[in-house]
Amino acid sequence: DYGHEGCPFFVAHNETGFETVVSCSHDCFGANETVPDGTRCYAIGDDVLHRMTPHLPYKCPLGVCTNGNCVPNGKHETCHRRNMEDQSK
């Protein structure tokens, strides 16, 4: 997960293991949380991340968080999902 004080943000990893958020905002027990503007993101969302097969490479659209939305920048990067158990460590 992305280092955050409230609820964790789900992340995907690139080929070197670098974590990137897949959603720039989410609901945390009724409160909306957002990552800072300018944060690197994959424009896939939590739902797509959860449907990804762990450790299988995917072509993920890169973007930048702006006002709680991941705005794609036209570039792509190979990314993968770790097992959810791995992400909690």
C-alpha positions as CSV (number, residue, x, y, z in Angstrom):
1,D,0.0,0.0,0.0
2,Y,1.0,3.6,-0.5
3,G,2.3,5.2,2.7
4,H,-0.7,7.1,4.1
5,E,-2.1,7.8,7.5
6,G,-5.7,6.8,6.9
7,C,-6.9,3.8,4.9
8,P,-4.2,2.3,2.6
9,F,-4.2,3.1,-1.1
10,F,-3.7,0.0,-3.3
11,V,-0.7,-0.1,-5.5
12,A,0.7,-1.9,-8.5
13,H,4.4,-2.5,-9.0
14,N,6.6,-1.9,-12.0
15,E,9.4,-4.3,-13.2
16,T,11.8,-2.9,-10.6
17,G,9.3,-3.2,-7.7
18,F,8.5,0.6,-7.5
19,E,5.0,1.1,-6.1
20,T,2.5,3.2,-7.9
21,V,-1.1,4.0,-6.7
22,V,-3.9,2.8,-8.9
23,S,-6.5,5.3,-7.5
24,C,-5.9,8.9,-6.4
25,S,-8.9,9.0,-4.0
26,H,-11.1,6.6,-2.1
27,D,-13.6,6.3,0.7
28,C,-12.2,5.7,4.1
29,F,-15.0,4.9,6.6
30,G,-17.2,7.7,5.1
31,A,-14.4,10.2,4.6
32,N,-12.9,11.0,1.2
33,E,-9.1,10.6,1.1
34,T,-6.9,11.8,-1.7
35,V,-3.2,11.5,-2.4
36,P,-1.3,14.8,-3.1
37,D,-1.6,16.4,-6.5
38,G,1.4,15.4,-8.7
39,T,1.6,11.9,-7.3
40,R,2.5,9.3,-10.0
41,C,-0.4,6.9,-10.7
42,Y,-1.6,4.1,-12.9
43,A,-5.0,5.0,-14.5
44,I,-6.6,1.5,-13.8
45,G,-8.4,1.9,-10.5
46,D,-8.9,-0.5,-7.6
47,D,-11.4,-2.8,-9.4
48,V,-9.0,-3.5,-12.3
49,L,-6.1,-4.1,-9.9
50,H,-8.1,-6.7,-8.0
51,R,-9.0,-8.5,-11.3
52,M,-5.3,-8.7,-12.3
53,T,-3.6,-12.1,-12.0
54,P,-0.8,-11.7,-9.4
55,H,2.7,-11.4,-10.8
56,L,1.5,-11.4,-14.5
57,P,2.8,-8.4,-16.4
58,Y,0.2,-5.9,-17.8
59,K,0.5,-2.7,-19.8
60,C,-0.6,0.0,-17.4
61,P,-1.4,3.6,-18.4
62,L,0.7,6.1,-16.5
63,G,-0.7,9.3,-15.1
64,V,-0.5,12.0,-12.4
65,C,-3.0,12.6,-9.6
66,T,-4.9,15.8,-10.1
67,N,-7.8,16.7,-7.7
68,G,-8.3,13.1,-6.7
69,N,-8.3,11.7,-10.3
70,C,-5.5,9.9,-12.2
71,V,-5.0,11.9,-15.4
72,P,-3.3,9.7,-18.0
73,N,-0.2,11.2,-19.6
74,G,-0.2,9.0,-22.8
75,K,2.6,6.8,-21.6
76,H,2.4,3.1,-20.5
77,E,4.6,0.9,-18.3
78,T,4.7,-2.8,-17.5
79,C,3.1,-3.3,-14.1
80,H,1.9,-6.2,-12.0
81,R,-0.1,-6.9,-8.9
82,R,1.5,-8.7,-6.0
83,N,-0.6,-11.2,-4.0
84,M,-2.8,-9.2,-1.6
85,E,-1.0,-10.9,1.3
86,D,2.3,-9.5,0.0
87,Q,0.9,-6.0,-0.1
88,S,0.1,-6.0,3.6
89,K,3.7,-6.4,4.5
